[in-house]
Amino acid sequence: MVKPLPRLRLQGFNNLTKALSFNIYDVCYAVSEEQRQRYIEYIDEAYNAERLTQILTDVAEIIGANILNVARQDYDPQGASVTILISEEPVIDKKAAGKEIISDAVVAHLDKSHITVHTYPETHPHNGIATFRADIDVATCGVISPLKALNYLIESFESDIVVMDYRVRGFTRDVKGTKHYIDHKINSIQDFMSKPIKSRYEMIDVNVYQENLFHTKMHLKEFDLDTYLFEEKAKNLGFKDRMRIESQLKREIVELFNGRNLAD
């Protein structure tokens, strides 16, 4: 259960910009070239532009935002992108007798509040490692917060590794004219994660509190080879193959988690 964010009485529009960025990785091993190709096709279908649009639409609903415009695209040979422009309040066209009709000018003006996702399925050229990466950004202006969608986004993807950044920019004034550089209490991104998620992941924080910068990266605690094999079972592999594949997968996870290659 996500903690409700405390409300701060503000004067006029809240100018704080809250940005939550994810890198989400799914790591897999496909024994043959044909299996690797089928893995890419599976990921490309499971996370096509239509599915991603639904996920981001759900995010908008969770954080209490109104959708202004949706742009989406599938790519050849693989990958997809979706961008949704959002606002804190519905935009009413006075000429439309109270109906919510949004003009192109309004969409362009509110482009600081948005939700985007880009996917990057790929395979290693010389071994069976296949990696799916999704880059997600949720940026809001006003009292709505992207942190409310944190758990949903982690659960919506096959998340072996998650790297997150959260930053609050700008300032807003209260009714007395005092500037506020953040309008909610936060010690770590982990504060807004559910207990089941925190129990499954090993997590590290790097936070700069003075700058309202919060960084958390996490990877699954348990390693079960079967969950990383595509169209294959560990019991069907020889002992040496299992050890080799497990070593390759663990190395890939460590390198992605740390953001650098290990020395050979």
KENUMI-347888 format. One record per residue (C-alpha): residue in one letter; chain; z, y, x. Coordinates in nm, 3 decimals. Layout:
% residues N
{r=A	c=A	zz=Z	yy=Y	xx=X}
...
This chain:
% residues 264
{r=M	c=A	zz=0.000	yy=0.000	xx=0.000}
{r=V	c=A	zz=-0.112	yy=0.333	xx=0.149}
{r=K	c=A	zz=0.160	yy=0.597	xx=0.169}
{r=P	c=A	zz=0.080	yy=0.896	xx=-0.057}
{r=L	c=A	zz=0.015	yy=1.210	xx=0.142}
{r=P	c=A	zz=0.267	yy=1.487	xx=0.061}
{r=R	c=A	zz=0.118	yy=1.794	xx=-0.107}
{r=L	c=A	zz=0.151	yy=2.138	xx=0.050}
{r=R	c=A	zz=0.100	yy=2.440	xx=-0.175}
{r=L	c=A	zz=-0.191	yy=2.636	xx=-0.034}
{r=Q	c=A	zz=-0.359	yy=2.968	xx=-0.101}
{r=G	c=A	zz=-0.726	yy=2.928	xx=-0.193}
{r=F	c=A	zz=-0.942	yy=2.665	xx=-0.026}
{r=N	c=A	zz=-0.786	yy=2.431	xx=0.230}
{r=N	c=A	zz=-0.990	yy=2.487	xx=0.549}
{r=L	c=A	zz=-0.854	yy=2.188	xx=0.740}
{r=T	c=A	zz=-1.117	yy=1.936	xx=0.845}
{r=K	c=A	zz=-0.995	yy=1.577	xx=0.871}
{r=A	c=A	zz=-1.225	yy=1.333	xx=1.050}
{r=L	c=A	zz=-1.178	yy=0.956	xx=1.078}
{r=S	c=A	zz=-1.423	yy=0.765	xx=1.299}
{r=F	c=A	zz=-1.456	yy=0.388	xx=1.338}
{r=N	c=A	zz=-1.635	yy=0.151	xx=1.569}
{r=I	c=A	zz=-1.612	yy=-0.192	xx=1.407}
{r=Y	c=A	zz=-1.732	yy=-0.503	xx=1.592}
{r=D	c=A	zz=-1.805	yy=-0.857	xx=1.477}
{r=V	c=A	zz=-1.857	yy=-1.100	xx=1.766}
{r=C	c=A	zz=-2.037	yy=-1.431	xx=1.723}
{r=Y	c=A	zz=-2.184	yy=-1.718	xx=1.925}
{r=A	c=A	zz=-2.512	yy=-1.878	xx=1.819}
{r=V	c=A	zz=-2.611	yy=-2.184	xx=2.022}
{r=S	c=A	zz=-2.991	yy=-2.164	xx=1.990}
{r=E	c=A	zz=-3.242	yy=-1.880	xx=1.987}
{r=E	c=A	zz=-3.330	yy=-1.970	xx=1.627}
{r=Q	c=A	zz=-2.963	yy=-1.947	xx=1.525}
{r=R	c=A	zz=-2.930	yy=-1.611	xx=1.697}
{r=Q	c=A	zz=-3.227	yy=-1.481	xx=1.500}
{r=R	c=A	zz=-3.080	yy=-1.616	xx=1.176}
{r=Y	c=A	zz=-2.749	yy=-1.445	xx=1.258}
{r=I	c=A	zz=-2.927	yy=-1.110	xx=1.292}
{r=E	c=A	zz=-3.109	yy=-1.174	xx=0.963}
{r=Y	c=A	zz=-2.780	yy=-1.268	xx=0.793}
{r=I	c=A	zz=-2.602	yy=-0.952	xx=0.914}
{r=D	c=A	zz=-2.902	yy=-0.737	xx=0.827}
{r=E	c=A	zz=-2.896	yy=-0.869	xx=0.471}
{r=A	c=A	zz=-2.516	yy=-0.872	xx=0.429}
{r=Y	c=A	zz=-2.492	yy=-0.509	xx=0.544}
{r=N	c=A	zz=-2.820	yy=-0.362	xx=0.424}
{r=A	c=A	zz=-2.846	yy=-0.003	xx=0.303}
{r=E	c=A	zz=-2.774	yy=-0.101	xx=-0.058}
{r=R	c=A	zz=-2.452	yy=-0.286	xx=0.030}
{r=L	c=A	zz=-2.342	yy=-0.008	xx=0.266}
{r=T	c=A	zz=-2.404	yy=0.251	xx=-0.005}
{r=Q	c=A	zz=-2.171	yy=0.060	xx=-0.237}
{r=I	c=A	zz=-1.900	yy=0.043	xx=0.032}
{r=L	c=A	zz=-1.921	yy=0.417	xx=0.100}
{r=T	c=A	zz=-1.929	yy=0.494	xx=-0.273}
{r=D	c=A	zz=-1.605	yy=0.298	xx=-0.305}
{r=V	c=A	zz=-1.462	yy=0.501	xx=-0.015}
{r=A	c=A	zz=-1.546	yy=0.825	xx=-0.195}
{r=E	c=A	zz=-1.366	yy=0.698	xx=-0.506}
{r=I	c=A	zz=-1.061	yy=0.584	xx=-0.306}
{r=I	c=A	zz=-1.014	yy=0.921	xx=-0.134}
{r=G	c=A	zz=-1.081	yy=1.112	xx=-0.456}
{r=A	c=A	zz=-1.406	yy=1.279	xx=-0.348}
{r=N	c=A	zz=-1.709	yy=1.367	xx=-0.558}
{r=I	c=A	zz=-2.049	yy=1.247	xx=-0.440}
{r=L	c=A	zz=-2.310	yy=1.520	xx=-0.401}
{r=N	c=A	zz=-2.601	yy=1.337	xx=-0.241}
{r=V	c=A	zz=-2.689	yy=0.994	xx=-0.097}
{r=A	c=A	zz=-2.945	yy=0.922	xx=0.177}
{r=R	c=A	zz=-3.000	yy=0.565	xx=0.296}
{r=Q	c=A	zz=-3.244	yy=0.376	xx=0.515}
{r=D	c=A	zz=-3.306	yy=0.019	xx=0.633}
{r=Y	c=A	zz=-3.474	yy=-0.015	xx=0.973}
{r=D	c=A	zz=-3.729	yy=-0.254	xx=1.124}
{r=P	c=A	zz=-3.650	yy=-0.484	xx=1.300}
{r=Q	c=A	zz=-3.282	yy=-0.446	xx=1.206}
{r=G	c=A	zz=-3.003	yy=-0.205	xx=1.121}
{r=A	c=A	zz=-2.932	yy=0.042	xx=0.843}
{r=S	c=A	zz=-2.790	yy=0.392	xx=0.788}
{r=V	c=A	zz=-2.627	yy=0.564	xx=0.492}
{r=T	c=A	zz=-2.505	yy=0.922	xx=0.460}
{r=I	c=A	zz=-2.314	yy=1.051	xx=0.158}
{r=L	c=A	zz=-2.228	yy=1.419	xx=0.119}
{r=I	c=A	zz=-1.905	yy=1.474	xx=-0.073}
{r=S	c=A	zz=-1.686	yy=1.753	xx=-0.209}
{r=E	c=A	zz=-1.324	yy=1.777	xx=-0.315}
{r=E	c=A	zz=-1.413	yy=1.918	xx=-0.658}
{r=P	c=A	zz=-1.707	yy=1.839	xx=-0.887}
{r=V	c=A	zz=-1.978	yy=2.102	xx=-0.872}
{r=I	c=A	zz=-2.079	yy=2.245	xx=-1.210}
{r=D	c=A	zz=-2.406	yy=2.417	xx=-1.284}
{r=K	c=A	zz=-2.315	yy=2.687	xx=-1.536}
{r=K	c=A	zz=-2.666	yy=2.678	xx=-1.676}
{r=A	c=A	zz=-2.626	yy=2.313	xx=-1.770}
{r=A	c=A	zz=-2.369	yy=2.365	xx=-2.047}
{r=G	c=A	zz=-2.082	yy=2.216	xx=-1.847}
{r=K	c=A	zz=-2.277	yy=1.918	xx=-1.714}
{r=E	c=A	zz=-2.229	yy=1.825	xx=-1.349}
{r=I	c=A	zz=-2.567	yy=1.904	xx=-1.199}
{r=I	c=A	zz=-2.579	yy=1.961	xx=-0.826}
{r=S	c=A	zz=-2.839	yy=2.179	xx=-0.661}
{r=D	c=A	zz=-2.996	yy=2.124	xx=-0.318}
{r=A	c=A	zz=-2.836	yy=2.449	xx=-0.199}
{r=V	c=A	zz=-2.489	yy=2.318	xx=-0.275}
{r=V	c=A	zz=-2.557	yy=1.991	xx=-0.094}
{r=A	c=A	zz=-2.664	yy=2.179	xx=0.218}
{r=H	c=A	zz=-2.362	yy=2.410	xx=0.202}
{r=L	c=A	zz=-2.104	yy=2.128	xx=0.183}
{r=D	c=A	zz=-2.236	yy=1.913	xx=0.467}
{r=K	c=A	zz=-1.901	yy=1.923	xx=0.656}
{r=S	c=A	zz=-1.758	yy=1.673	xx=0.407}
{r=H	c=A	zz=-1.945	yy=1.348	xx=0.446}
{r=I	c=A	zz=-1.926	yy=0.972	xx=0.484}
{r=T	c=A	zz=-2.174	yy=0.799	xx=0.714}
{r=V	c=A	zz=-2.238	yy=0.449	xx=0.847}
{r=H	c=A	zz=-2.487	yy=0.316	xx=1.101}
{r=T	c=A	zz=-2.522	yy=-0.054	xx=1.190}
{r=Y	c=A	zz=-2.632	yy=-0.210	xx=1.518}
{r=P	c=A	zz=-2.687	yy=-0.589	xx=1.518}
{r=E	c=A	zz=-2.785	yy=-0.725	xx=1.859}
{r=T	c=A	zz=-2.790	yy=-1.040	xx=2.073}
{r=H	c=A	zz=-2.734	yy=-1.099	xx=2.444}
{r=P	c=A	zz=-3.069	yy=-1.163	xx=2.619}
{r=H	c=A	zz=-2.941	yy=-1.451	xx=2.835}
{r=N	c=A	zz=-2.668	yy=-1.632	xx=2.641}
{r=G	c=A	zz=-2.555	yy=-1.703	xx=2.287}
{r=I	c=A	zz=-2.339	yy=-1.394	xx=2.229}
{r=A	c=A	zz=-2.436	yy=-1.188	xx=1.924}
{r=T	c=A	zz=-2.259	yy=-0.866	xx=1.830}
{r=F	c=A	zz=-2.265	yy=-0.658	xx=1.514}
{r=R	c=A	zz=-2.140	yy=-0.300	xx=1.541}
{r=A	c=A	zz=-2.087	yy=-0.057	xx=1.255}
{r=D	c=A	zz=-2.014	yy=0.310	xx=1.329}
{r=I	c=A	zz=-1.842	yy=0.485	xx=1.037}
{r=D	c=A	zz=-1.739	yy=0.848	xx=0.997}
{r=V	c=A	zz=-1.540	yy=0.995	xx=0.708}
{r=A	c=A	zz=-1.496	yy=1.373	xx=0.732}
{r=T	c=A	zz=-1.330	yy=1.580	xx=0.459}
{r=C	c=A	zz=-1.237	yy=1.941	xx=0.398}
{r=G	c=A	zz=-0.945	yy=2.016	xx=0.166}
{r=V	c=A	zz=-0.644	yy=1.813	xx=0.064}
{r=I	c=A	zz=-0.832	yy=1.482	xx=0.025}
{r=S	c=A	zz=-0.777	yy=1.253	xx=0.322}
{r=P	c=A	zz=-1.001	yy=0.985	xx=0.479}
{r=L	c=A	zz=-0.687	yy=0.790	xx=0.575}
{r=K	c=A	zz=-0.661	yy=0.664	xx=0.217}
{r=A	c=A	zz=-0.971	yy=0.448	xx=0.276}
{r=L	c=A	zz=-0.848	yy=0.303	xx=0.606}
{r=N	c=A	zz=-0.749	yy=-0.044	xx=0.483}
{r=Y	c=A	zz=-1.053	yy=-0.080	xx=0.256}
{r=L	c=A	zz=-1.296	yy=-0.009	xx=0.540}
{r=I	c=A	zz=-1.130	yy=-0.255	xx=0.779}
{r=E	c=A	zz=-1.138	yy=-0.527	xx=0.512}
{r=S	c=A	zz=-1.498	yy=-0.451	xx=0.408}
{r=F	c=A	zz=-1.646	yy=-0.554	xx=0.743}
{r=E	c=A	zz=-1.607	yy=-0.866	xx=0.955}
{r=S	c=A	zz=-1.374	yy=-0.679	xx=1.188}
{r=D	c=A	zz=-1.286	yy=-0.864	xx=1.508}
{r=I	c=A	zz=-1.236	yy=-0.536	xx=1.695}
{r=V	c=A	zz=-1.176	yy=-0.189	xx=1.551}
{r=V	c=A	zz=-1.163	yy=0.135	xx=1.750}
{r=M	c=A	zz=-1.054	yy=0.442	xx=1.550}
{r=D	c=A	zz=-1.019	yy=0.814	xx=1.609}
{r=Y	c=A	zz=-0.856	yy=1.059	xx=1.368}
{r=R	c=A	zz=-0.851	yy=1.433	xx=1.424}
{r=V	c=A	zz=-0.745	yy=1.734	xx=1.217}
{r=R	c=A	zz=-0.930	yy=2.056	xx=1.304}
{r=G	c=A	zz=-0.896	yy=2.418	xx=1.201}
{r=F	c=A	zz=-0.613	yy=2.573	xx=1.003}
{r=T	c=A	zz=-0.520	yy=2.682	xx=0.653}
{r=R	c=A	zz=-0.266	yy=2.927	xx=0.516}
{r=D	c=A	zz=0.016	yy=2.874	xx=0.269}
{r=V	c=A	zz=0.106	yy=3.126	xx=-0.003}
{r=K	c=A	zz=0.315	yy=3.326	xx=0.247}
{r=G	c=A	zz=0.022	yy=3.360	xx=0.486}
{r=T	c=A	zz=0.159	yy=3.118	xx=0.746}
{r=K	c=A	zz=-0.106	yy=2.916	xx=0.930}
{r=H	c=A	zz=-0.083	yy=2.535	xx=0.912}
{r=Y	c=A	zz=-0.281	yy=2.322	xx=1.158}
{r=I	c=A	zz=-0.204	yy=1.997	xx=0.977}
{r=D	c=A	zz=-0.090	yy=1.942	xx=0.618}
{r=H	c=A	zz=0.056	yy=1.590	xx=0.637}
{r=K	c=A	zz=0.295	yy=1.393	xx=0.853}
{r=I	c=A	zz=0.144	yy=1.140	xx=1.093}
{r=N	c=A	zz=0.271	yy=0.968	xx=1.406}
{r=S	c=A	zz=-0.009	yy=0.713	xx=1.435}
{r=I	c=A	zz=-0.311	yy=0.584	xx=1.244}
{r=Q	c=A	zz=-0.104	yy=0.267	xx=1.212}
{r=D	c=A	zz=0.125	yy=0.453	xx=0.969}
{r=F	c=A	zz=-0.147	yy=0.419	xx=0.706}
{r=M	c=A	zz=-0.235	yy=0.051	xx=0.761}
{r=S	c=A	zz=-0.118	yy=-0.225	xx=0.530}
{r=K	c=A	zz=0.132	yy=-0.482	xx=0.657}
{r=P	c=A	zz=-0.117	yy=-0.774	xx=0.628}
{r=I	c=A	zz=-0.366	yy=-0.592	xx=0.852}
{r=K	c=A	zz=-0.102	yy=-0.498	xx=1.109}
{r=S	c=A	zz=0.019	yy=-0.858	xx=1.119}
{r=R	c=A	zz=-0.331	yy=-0.986	xx=1.206}
{r=Y	c=A	zz=-0.415	yy=-0.743	xx=1.485}
{r=E	c=A	zz=-0.293	yy=-0.652	xx=1.832}
{r=M	c=A	zz=-0.295	yy=-0.271	xx=1.849}
{r=I	c=A	zz=-0.274	yy=0.005	xx=2.110}
{r=D	c=A	zz=-0.230	yy=0.379	xx=2.045}
{r=V	c=A	zz=-0.336	yy=0.674	xx=2.259}
{r=N	c=A	zz=-0.225	yy=0.991	xx=2.077}
{r=V	c=A	zz=-0.224	yy=1.359	xx=2.172}
{r=Y	c=A	zz=0.016	yy=1.506	xx=1.918}
{r=Q	c=A	zz=-0.018	yy=1.866	xx=2.036}
{r=E	c=A	zz=-0.392	yy=1.855	xx=1.959}
{r=N	c=A	zz=-0.364	yy=1.651	xx=1.636}
{r=L	c=A	zz=-0.565	yy=1.373	xx=1.801}
{r=F	c=A	zz=-0.488	yy=1.010	xx=1.716}
{r=H	c=A	zz=-0.658	yy=0.704	xx=1.866}
{r=T	c=A	zz=-0.593	yy=0.339	xx=1.779}
{r=K	c=A	zz=-0.780	yy=0.029	xx=1.888}
{r=M	c=A	zz=-0.712	yy=-0.324	xx=1.771}
{r=H	c=A	zz=-0.836	yy=-0.682	xx=1.796}
{r=L	c=A	zz=-0.749	yy=-1.000	xx=1.612}
{r=K	c=A	zz=-0.446	yy=-1.181	xx=1.753}
{r=E	c=A	zz=-0.559	yy=-1.534	xx=1.673}
{r=F	c=A	zz=-0.861	yy=-1.694	xx=1.839}
{r=D	c=A	zz=-1.017	yy=-1.984	xx=1.649}
{r=L	c=A	zz=-1.348	yy=-2.090	xx=1.804}
{r=D	c=A	zz=-1.485	yy=-2.211	xx=1.470}
{r=T	c=A	zz=-1.462	yy=-1.861	xx=1.322}
{r=Y	c=A	zz=-1.687	yy=-1.729	xx=1.601}
{r=L	c=A	zz=-1.955	yy=-2.000	xx=1.586}
{r=F	c=A	zz=-2.262	yy=-1.937	xx=1.370}
{r=E	c=A	zz=-2.400	yy=-2.247	xx=1.190}
{r=E	c=A	zz=-2.201	yy=-2.474	xx=1.423}
{r=K	c=A	zz=-1.863	yy=-2.645	xx=1.448}
{r=A	c=A	zz=-1.652	yy=-2.672	xx=1.761}
{r=K	c=A	zz=-1.601	yy=-3.046	xx=1.705}
{r=N	c=A	zz=-1.976	yy=-3.101	xx=1.750}
{r=L	c=A	zz=-1.972	yy=-2.948	xx=2.099}
{r=G	c=A	zz=-1.874	yy=-3.114	xx=2.423}
{r=F	c=A	zz=-1.552	yy=-3.011	xx=2.599}
{r=K	c=A	zz=-1.732	yy=-2.818	xx=2.877}
{r=D	c=A	zz=-1.949	yy=-2.634	xx=2.626}
{r=R	c=A	zz=-1.646	yy=-2.540	xx=2.417}
{r=M	c=A	zz=-1.464	yy=-2.404	xx=2.723}
{r=R	c=A	zz=-1.771	yy=-2.212	xx=2.840}
{r=I	c=A	zz=-1.839	yy=-2.059	xx=2.497}
{r=E	c=A	zz=-1.473	yy=-1.971	xx=2.443}
{r=S	c=A	zz=-1.463	yy=-1.800	xx=2.784}
{r=Q	c=A	zz=-1.779	yy=-1.601	xx=2.706}
{r=L	c=A	zz=-1.647	yy=-1.490	xx=2.367}
{r=K	c=A	zz=-1.307	yy=-1.387	xx=2.500}
{r=R	c=A	zz=-1.472	yy=-1.188	xx=2.779}
{r=E	c=A	zz=-1.694	yy=-1.010	xx=2.525}
{r=I	c=A	zz=-1.391	yy=-0.923	xx=2.311}
{r=V	c=A	zz=-1.191	yy=-0.791	xx=2.608}
{r=E	c=A	zz=-1.484	yy=-0.580	xx=2.730}
{r=L	c=A	zz=-1.551	yy=-0.429	xx=2.387}
{r=F	c=A	zz=-1.181	yy=-0.365	xx=2.329}
{r=N	c=A	zz=-1.140	yy=-0.190	xx=2.665}
{r=G	c=A	zz=-1.477	yy=-0.015	xx=2.659}
{r=R	c=A	zz=-1.582	yy=-0.134	xx=3.004}
{r=N	c=A	zz=-1.733	yy=-0.437	xx=3.175}
{r=L	c=A	zz=-1.515	yy=-0.680	xx=3.366}
{r=A	c=A	zz=-1.591	yy=-0.738	xx=3.731}
{r=D	c=A	zz=-1.750	yy=-1.076	xx=3.806}
